[in-house]
Amino acid sequence: MRNNRYIIKLCLLVLLLFLLGFALIQPKANVYEWVFVYYMSYDNDLNPFGKVILSDLTKGIVNSKVAVVVQADFIDNKGMKRIALYHANGKPQRKEIILKSEDSADENELRKYLKWVRKKWNAKNYCIVFLDHGGTLNHMCLDRNPFRNHSENKRFVSGKWLRAAEAGEIVANFNQKADGKVRLLFLQQCGRAAVQNLYNFVDTAEYILASPLKVDAPNTYYTKTLASVARDPNITGEILAETVMQEDEHYIMYTLISNKELKILPEKLTPVLKSFGQKSSLNQPNSYPILFEFEGERFYDLVYYLQALNSANNDIAGKELGSFLDWSQNRLIVSRAFKRPDSSYSGLSIYVPSSNNEITRYGFLPLYQQTDLEHIMKLMF
């Protein structure tokens, strides 16, 4: 009996040593210095640029410190792809997963993608990039054919869009669960530097890069930017954004925003709106530059528009407006970059409804919820 107990203890000891040794020889999960996370909704006229971008990204994978993951939707019926680009065995590697869904305009697909990234691609730093078209104020990432081999596609001949407010919540949740490691969010789409849209993405990253104007494609920064990060992985989100602005040739203007300052946008804007709200109605300004227009929605330069509105109403918000504009230009905006000579734009835009029917369309957006901006718009009609 005693011998049996001895044998059992010996066997358990041997098993324990085996398991311990097995655990020690298992490779630790790779922790990258940087993982670049792309959301490529190219099931539209941008489809031809997909291969070019993926090729340029692959060329930028020069060592094992940096990896790229892409969720891509192309013009086909095969399902979206999750594409991983990383360095192993002395050269860039590529792996693909085919998804069942074709709907890149479904917020649930974005949520599942970022959950997969957090689980499979551990990193000290993240950069998240949304490619594709920018549309109306709450629309991003156009998907022409959201359903695979499905008659319901006929309903979306004009396109289906990802909702920006929901996308902002999803990315902010990812950043929170990643312990705030998202250094840069890049809204690589047309007209996304509107204050109402930017505030949708508060707490998504330390910095947000966007443009109030048109952004061309396919863009030229990918290879050199990734290689630069691989050589110096200790760079900040600010330096990363400046590298993008320097290396890209396919844009007019980029604006880099501080999330720390963006969080207090409602607080800074409220005194201006309160001053305008002293009147029972507001005179509309006569002329101001349109920076971006889509499906009848117009986006104006923030500084020009507010100054013109103030002038049209006898300088009613002069002091408060001056303080707000000084803050927005010198604190909220970290830097601006131009690829064309006109540098007179402020770097930010504002969506202004063109009719009474449009005023309440976006009352659910965070900036409208936390300020009286919608009420001020009503005073102009």
Secondary structure, DSSP 8 states (H G I E B T S, - for coil): -HHHHHHHHHHHHHHHHHHHHHHHHS-----EEEEEEEEEE-SSTTTTHHHHHHHHHHHT--STTEEEEEEEE-SSSS--EEEEEEEETTEEEEEEEE-S---TT-HHHHHHHHHHHHHH--EEEEEEEE-S-B-STTEEEEES--STT-GGGGGGTT-EEEEHHHHHHHHHHHHHHTTT-EEEEEE-STT--BHHHHGGGTTS-SEEEE-SS-B-SS-S-HHHHHHHHHH-TT--HHHHHHHHHHH--SBSEEEEEEHHHHTTHHHHHHHHHHHHTTSSS----S---EEEEETTEEEEEHHHHHHHHHHHTTTTTHHHHHHHHHHIIIIIEEEEEESSS---S-S-EEEE-SSGGGTTTTTTSHHHHHSSHHHHHHHT-
